[in-house]
Amino acid sequence: MPKSRFSAQIDLVRGDFEEKTKP
């Protein structure tokens, strides 16, 4: 598995998490 693809997936999840935790 390419590392860049893994990083992109992490970025997606983190962005989604940050959206959910915004006040």
FENTA-V714835 format. One record per residue. N is the residue number from 0. RES is the residue in one letter. SS is DSSP state (helix for helix, strand for strand, loop for the rest). PSI is psi in whole degrees, 0 to 359 (NA if undefined). OMEGA is omega in whole degrees, 0 to 359 (999 if undefined). Layout:
<<N,RES,SS,PSI,OMEGA> <N,RES,SS,PSI,OMEGA>>
This chain:
<<0,M,loop,125,180> <1,P,loop,138,182> <2,K,helix,323,182> <3,S,helix,323,180> <4,R,helix,321,179> <5,F,helix,317,180> <6,S,helix,319,179> <7,A,helix,320,179> <8,Q,helix,317,178> <9,I,helix,317,180> <10,D,helix,317,180> <11,L,helix,312,181> <12,V,helix,319,180> <13,R,helix,317,179> <14,G,helix,318,179> <15,D,helix,318,180> <16,F,helix,317,181> <17,E,helix,322,177> <18,E,helix,318,182> <19,K,helix,329,184> <20,T,helix,357,177> <21,K,loop,142,179> <22,P,loop,NA,999>>
